Amino acid sequence: MAGKDTEKWVTVGADDDAERQTGDREAFVSRLHFVLEHWPSADKLARAAGISPSALRKWLRGEAEPSRERLIAFADTAGVPIAWLVRGEGTQPSLHRERVIAPAADDGDAALPRAFIALPRRVAAAAAGAGNPDAEQTVEFLAFRHDWLRTNFNLHPDDVQLIRAVGDSMEPGIQDGDLLLVDTTQTRFTEFGIYVFEAQEERLVKRVQRKFDGTLFVISDNTVYQPEIISEKLASEIIVIGKVVWRAGRM
């Protein structure tokens, strides 16, 4: 009888643990949806946090769990405590719907802020060689004019993301700490250029050339680093964040 009781206790305990994990996951997903209610779209929230939209959609469906770095970036962008987001600790934060900054007619100084989009300069970074992508935790914003984005790059404000370069492999063109304006509509290596992409859970900025056989030629501008050839199979697993169209940094 003791053996049976013990066996029954272990089984019930396992079920309870599974139910608790399911409940925790569902509660986490619910908190994600609460945050999303205060943003125009999941894609806009993902880009602001430096997260791929496909990854965020998996979180929202409970199909995947975010890494610590991405959780921090998401919480910072959403303006919610990380303890509340992960474990539901504390009271539910009071959020205001994220303001969509849209172009407006020229009606004086009062309309000027609406002609700009504020992009977060945050922990999300792309490695350009040796460096520490987690070094910067504070969130700052840079404002870009809508008409400047359209005139120079033919881009809608919702289709750009600001990412910080880390490391020296893309010098002299891209320095450690430079800010990169990324065209997020370019989700494939369609032409030779500098791209931000995720490979084996690492975010990188490199010059990329696609070969006819499906392989990728990945090039660092700094000649100290050797070019890499990525097989067609591995190339199919790469997530392209976008193509770099502009950089800003120290002289």
Contacts in CASP RR format, 6 or more apart in sequence:
PFRMAT RR
TARGET T0000
AUTHOR 0000-0000-0000
METHOD contacts of the structure
MODEL  1
MAGKDTEKWVTVGADDDAERQTGDREAFVSRLHFVLEHWPSADKLARAAG
ISPSALRKWLRGEAEPSRERLIAFADTAGVPIAWLVRGEGTQPSLHRERV
IAPAADDGDAALPRAFIALPRRVAAAAAGAGNPDAEQTVEFLAFRHDWLR
TNFNLHPDDVQLIRAVGDSMEPGIQDGDLLLVDTTQTRFTEFGIYVFEAQ
EERLVKRVQRKFDGTLFVISDNTVYQPEIISEKLASEIIVIGKVVWRAGR
M
25 62 0 8 1.000
25 65 0 8 1.000
27 88 0 8 1.000
28 85 0 8 1.000
28 86 0 8 1.000
29 59 0 8 1.000
29 60 0 8 1.000
29 61 0 8 1.000
29 62 0 8 1.000
31 80 0 8 1.000
31 84 0 8 1.000
31 85 0 8 1.000
31 88 0 8 1.000
32 59 0 8 1.000
32 60 0 8 1.000
32 85 0 8 1.000
33 60 0 8 1.000
34 92 0 8 1.000
34 95 0 8 1.000
35 45 0 8 1.000
35 74 0 8 1.000
35 78 0 8 1.000
35 80 0 8 1.000
35 85 0 8 1.000
35 95 0 8 1.000
36 42 0 8 1.000
36 45 0 8 1.000
36 60 0 8 1.000
38 78 0 8 1.000
38 95 0 8 1.000
38 96 0 8 1.000
38 97 0 8 1.000
38 98 0 8 1.000
39 45 0 8 1.000
39 97 0 8 1.000
39 98 0 8 1.000
40 98 0 8 1.000
40 100 0 8 1.000
42 53 0 8 1.000
42 56 0 8 1.000
42 57 0 8 1.000
42 60 0 8 1.000
43 53 0 8 1.000
43 158 0 8 1.000
44 98 0 8 1.000
44 158 0 8 1.000
45 56 0 8 1.000
45 77 0 8 1.000
45 78 0 8 1.000
45 98 0 8 1.000
46 52 0 8 1.000
46 53 0 8 1.000
46 55 0 8 1.000
46 56 0 8 1.000
47 53 0 8 1.000
47 158 0 8 1.000
47 161 0 8 1.000
47 184 0 8 1.000
48 77 0 8 1.000
48 119 0 8 1.000
48 120 0 8 1.000
48 161 0 8 1.000
49 56 0 8 1.000
49 70 0 8 1.000
49 73 0 8 1.000
49 74 0 8 1.000
49 76 0 8 1.000
49 77 0 8 1.000
49 78 0 8 1.000
49 120 0 8 1.000
49 122 0 8 1.000
49 124 0 8 1.000
50 73 0 8 1.000
50 77 0 8 1.000
50 122 0 8 1.000
50 124 0 8 1.000
50 161 0 8 1.000
50 163 0 8 1.000
50 241 0 8 1.000
51 66 0 8 1.000
51 70 0 8 1.000
51 73 0 8 1.000
51 74 0 8 1.000
51 124 0 8 1.000
52 198 0 8 1.000
52 239 0 8 1.000
52 241 0 8 1.000
54 239 0 8 1.000
55 64 0 8 1.000
55 66 0 8 1.000
55 70 0 8 1.000
58 64 0 8 1.000
59 65 0 8 1.000
59 66 0 8 1.000
66 74 0 8 1.000
67 201 0 8 1.000
69 123 0 8 1.000
69 133 0 8 1.000
69 134 0 8 1.000
71 82 0 8 1.000
71 85 0 8 1.000
71 86 0 8 1.000
72 82 0 8 1.000
72 123 0 8 1.000
72 137 0 8 1.000
73 122 0 8 1.000
73 123 0 8 1.000
73 124 0 8 1.000
74 85 0 8 1.000
75 81 0 8 1.000
75 82 0 8 1.000
75 85 0 8 1.000
76 122 0 8 1.000
76 123 0 8 1.000
76 137 0 8 1.000
76 139 0 8 1.000
77 120 0 8 1.000
77 122 0 8 1.000
77 139 0 8 1.000
78 85 0 8 1.000
78 95 0 8 1.000
79 93 0 8 1.000
79 95 0 8 1.000
80 93 0 8 1.000
80 95 0 8 1.000
81 89 0 8 1.000
81 90 0 8 1.000
81 93 0 8 1.000
83 89 0 8 1.000
83 90 0 8 1.000
84 90 0 8 1.000
84 91 0 8 1.000
84 92 0 8 1.000
84 93 0 8 1.000
101 113 0 8 1.000
101 114 0 8 1.000
101 116 0 8 1.000
101 117 0 8 1.000
101 118 0 8 1.000
101 146 0 8 1.000
101 157 0 8 1.000
102 114 0 8 1.000
102 146 0 8 1.000
103 114 0 8 1.000
103 115 0 8 1.000
103 146 0 8 1.000
103 147 0 8 1.000
104 111 0 8 1.000
104 114 0 8 1.000
104 115 0 8 1.000
105 111 0 8 1.000
115 145 0 8 1.000
115 146 0 8 1.000
115 147 0 8 1.000
116 143 0 8 1.000
116 144 0 8 1.000
116 145 0 8 1.000
116 146 0 8 1.000
117 143 0 8 1.000
117 144 0 8 1.000
117 146 0 8 1.000
117 149 0 8 1.000
117 157 0 8 1.000
117 160 0 8 1.000
118 141 0 8 1.000
118 142 0 8 1.000
118 143 0 8 1.000
119 141 0 8 1.000
119 142 0 8 1.000
119 143 0 8 1.000
119 144 0 8 1.000
119 160 0 8 1.000
119 161 0 8 1.000
119 162 0 8 1.000
120 139 0 8 1.000
120 140 0 8 1.000
120 141 0 8 1.000
120 162 0 8 1.000
121 139 0 8 1.000
121 140 0 8 1.000
121 141 0 8 1.000
121 142 0 8 1.000
121 162 0 8 1.000
121 164 0 8 1.000
121 179 0 8 1.000
122 136 0 8 1.000
122 139 0 8 1.000
122 140 0 8 1.000
122 164 0 8 1.000
123 133 0 8 1.000
123 134 0 8 1.000
123 136 0 8 1.000
123 137 0 8 1.000
123 139 0 8 1.000
124 163 0 8 1.000
124 164 0 8 1.000
124 203 0 8 1.000
125 133 0 8 1.000
125 136 0 8 1.000
125 163 0 8 1.000
125 164 0 8 1.000
125 165 0 8 1.000
125 166 0 8 1.000
125 203 0 8 1.000
126 133 0 8 1.000
126 163 0 8 1.000
126 164 0 8 1.000
126 165 0 8 1.000
126 166 0 8 1.000
126 180 0 8 1.000
126 196 0 8 1.000
126 203 0 8 1.000
126 204 0 8 1.000
126 205 0 8 1.000
126 241 0 8 1.000
127 133 0 8 1.000
127 166 0 8 1.000
127 167 0 8 1.000
127 169 0 8 1.000
127 202 0 8 1.000
127 203 0 8 1.000
127 204 0 8 1.000
127 205 0 8 1.000
128 165 0 8 1.000
128 166 0 8 1.000
128 167 0 8 1.000
128 168 0 8 1.000
128 169 0 8 1.000
128 170 0 8 1.000
128 171 0 8 1.000
128 174 0 8 1.000
128 176 0 8 1.000
128 204 0 8 1.000
128 205 0 8 1.000
128 206 0 8 1.000
128 220 0 8 1.000
129 166 0 8 1.000
129 167 0 8 1.000
129 168 0 8 1.000
129 169 0 8 1.000
129 170 0 8 1.000
129 220 0 8 1.000
129 225 0 8 1.000
130 167 0 8 1.000
130 168 0 8 1.000
130 169 0 8 1.000
131 166 0 8 1.000
131 167 0 8 1.000
131 176 0 8 1.000
132 166 0 8 1.000
133 166 0 8 1.000
133 203 0 8 1.000
135 166 0 8 1.000
136 164 0 8 1.000
142 162 0 8 1.000
142 179 0 8 1.000
144 157 0 8 1.000
144 160 0 8 1.000
144 181 0 8 1.000
146 157 0 8 1.000
149 155 0 8 1.000
149 156 0 8 1.000
149 157 0 8 1.000
149 160 0 8 1.000
150 156 0 8 1.000
152 246 0 8 1.000
153 160 0 8 1.000
153 181 0 8 1.000
153 183 0 8 1.000
153 245 0 8 1.000
153 246 0 8 1.000
155 183 0 8 1.000
155 185 0 8 1.000
155 245 0 8 1.000
159 183 0 8 1.000
159 184 0 8 1.000
159 185 0 8 1.000
160 181 0 8 1.000
160 182 0 8 1.000
160 183 0 8 1.000
160 184 0 8 1.000
160 245 0 8 1.000
161 181 0 8 1.000
161 182 0 8 1.000
161 184 0 8 1.000
161 241 0 8 1.000
161 242 0 8 1.000
162 179 0 8 1.000
162 180 0 8 1.000
162 181 0 8 1.000
162 182 0 8 1.000
163 179 0 8 1.000
163 180 0 8 1.000
163 182 0 8 1.000
163 196 0 8 1.000
163 203 0 8 1.000
163 205 0 8 1.000
163 241 0 8 1.000
164 177 0 8 1.000
164 178 0 8 1.000
164 179 0 8 1.000
164 180 0 8 1.000
165 174 0 8 1.000
165 175 0 8 1.000
165 176 0 8 1.000
165 177 0 8 1.000
165 178 0 8 1.000
165 179 0 8 1.000
165 180 0 8 1.000
165 205 0 8 1.000
165 247 0 8 1.000
166 176 0 8 1.000
166 177 0 8 1.000
167 176 0 8 1.000
167 177 0 8 1.000
168 175 0 8 1.000
168 176 0 8 1.000
168 222 0 8 1.000
169 206 0 8 1.000
169 220 0 8 1.000
169 221 0 8 1.000
169 222 0 8 1.000
169 224 0 8 1.000
169 225 0 8 1.000
170 194 0 8 1.000
170 205 0 8 1.000
170 206 0 8 1.000
170 207 0 8 1.000
170 220 0 8 1.000
170 221 0 8 1.000
170 222 0 8 1.000
171 221 0 8 1.000
171 222 0 8 1.000
172 221 0 8 1.000
172 222 0 8 1.000
173 221 0 8 1.000
173 247 0 8 1.000
174 180 0 8 1.000
174 194 0 8 1.000
174 205 0 8 1.000
174 221 0 8 1.000
174 244 0 8 1.000
174 247 0 8 1.000
175 249 0 8 1.000
175 250 0 8 1.000
177 249 0 8 1.000
178 247 0 8 1.000
178 248 0 8 1.000
178 249 0 8 1.000
179 247 0 8 1.000
179 248 0 8 1.000
179 249 0 8 1.000
180 196 0 8 1.000
180 205 0 8 1.000
180 244 0 8 1.000
180 246 0 8 1.000
180 247 0 8 1.000
181 244 0 8 1.000
181 245 0 8 1.000
181 246 0 8 1.000
181 247 0 8 1.000
181 248 0 8 1.000
182 196 0 8 1.000
182 241 0 8 1.000
182 242 0 8 1.000
182 243 0 8 1.000
182 244 0 8 1.000
182 245 0 8 1.000
183 242 0 8 1.000
183 243 0 8 1.000
183 244 0 8 1.000
183 245 0 8 1.000
184 241 0 8 1.000
184 242 0 8 1.000
185 242 0 8 1.000
186 195 0 8 1.000
186 240 0 8 1.000
186 242 0 8 1.000
186 243 0 8 1.000
187 240 0 8 1.000
187 241 0 8 1.000
187 242 0 8 1.000
188 240 0 8 1.000
189 195 0 8 1.000
189 208 0 8 1.000
189 209 0 8 1.000
189 210 0 8 1.000
189 216 0 8 1.000
189 240 0 8 1.000
190 210 0 8 1.000
192 207 0 8 1.000
192 208 0 8 1.000
192 209 0 8 1.000
192 210 0 8 1.000
193 207 0 8 1.000
193 208 0 8 1.000
193 209 0 8 1.000
193 243 0 8 1.000
193 244 0 8 1.000
194 205 0 8 1.000
194 206 0 8 1.000
194 207 0 8 1.000
194 208 0 8 1.000
194 243 0 8 1.000
194 244 0 8 1.000
195 205 0 8 1.000
195 206 0 8 1.000
195 207 0 8 1.000
195 208 0 8 1.000
195 240 0 8 1.000
195 241 0 8 1.000
195 242 0 8 1.000
195 243 0 8 1.000
195 244 0 8 1.000
196 203 0 8 1.000
196 204 0 8 1.000
196 205 0 8 1.000
196 240 0 8 1.000
196 241 0 8 1.000
196 242 0 8 1.000
196 243 0 8 1.000
196 244 0 8 1.000
197 203 0 8 1.000
197 204 0 8 1.000
197 206 0 8 1.000
197 208 0 8 1.000
197 238 0 8 1.000
197 239 0 8 1.000
197 240 0 8 1.000
197 241 0 8 1.000
197 242 0 8 1.000
198 204 0 8 1.000
198 238 0 8 1.000
198 239 0 8 1.000
198 241 0 8 1.000
199 230 0 8 1.000
199 234 0 8 1.000
199 237 0 8 1.000
199 238 0 8 1.000
199 239 0 8 1.000
203 241 0 8 1.000
205 244 0 8 1.000
206 218 0 8 1.000
206 219 0 8 1.000
206 220 0 8 1.000
207 218 0 8 1.000
207 219 0 8 1.000
207 220 0 8 1.000
207 221 0 8 1.000
208 216 0 8 1.000
208 217 0 8 1.000
208 218 0 8 1.000
208 219 0 8 1.000
209 216 0 8 1.000
209 217 0 8 1.000
209 219 0 8 1.000
210 216 0 8 1.000
210 217 0 8 1.000
210 235 0 8 1.000
211 217 0 8 1.000
213 232 0 8 1.000
214 232 0 8 1.000
214 235 0 8 1.000
215 229 0 8 1.000
215 230 0 8 1.000
215 231 0 8 1.000
215 232 0 8 1.000
215 235 0 8 1.000
216 229 0 8 1.000
216 230 0 8 1.000
216 235 0 8 1.000
216 238 0 8 1.000
217 227 0 8 1.000
217 228 0 8 1.000
217 229 0 8 1.000
217 230 0 8 1.000
218 227 0 8 1.000
218 228 0 8 1.000
218 229 0 8 1.000
218 230 0 8 1.000
219 227 0 8 1.000
220 226 0 8 1.000
220 227 0 8 1.000
230 238 0 8 1.000
END
